[in-house]
């Protein structure tokens, strides 16, 4: 009788756990967003943006991420900023992109300022990080004031990509945490839209920086910053990782994002590097990336349909058609 009672209690406990753990909705392995870089689109007019949005809507993409709207090193912006010392694009790219998106039911995520000095030792200088945070806070306030009325303004992107070697020490991780938190706090104080960042991991560094260390870094850099989405670059196109690395990389990153209450997305690279040339990737490889990542993420961002599978570019039309056919098979 004791054994029977133990078995009954055990089954009750299993039943309780199952009831407590709702099944996760299946994530369709298709893109919902795509990055676009301003060098490609800064001079488009309203109609050209409409063409681009219509092309994306046919394959289920509802959001465009403007990777950045200002170069804080050269002090150049693609909107009419009033920041001292800045020059501006002749066309207000932000207004044009948002107005066209309003008219067709698309969303735009605004990437802030970016400096290539991020990749140098300047990142370890407190003064540089503080200055860069301050510039981005000014950009946020300007964008909200100038474009906050657009229904297409979906969210924000902080375009500073960290990786395992970015901040090895606790002090450096704390500095980056403060950097991201300052920018995110300004966004949250002025906007209800969510915030995304897009770091990456290099499998070649596993011998020195384990995935457990990576998860620890993600936790300490992003904890309590107010950032909502970590969109992890899979780095397949760049050649930093292979398809066989993806499960572990996304599993460890998912552990970190779950611990700090962030949502994990995948930035799925749709290109490949041939020596120094960037070329469109084959659809069979992209399909495999999406399939593997779908077990861990809540959404997919392409880098980038606009640049590598764009039917407006003759050499990319086949890639667009291939993804279109894939999307018809896998659409929600």
Order of alpha helices (4+ residues) and beta strands (2+ residues): alpha-beta-alpha-alpha-beta-beta-beta-beta-alpha-beta-beta-alpha-beta-alpha-beta-alpha-beta-alpha-beta-beta-beta-alpha-beta-alpha-alpha
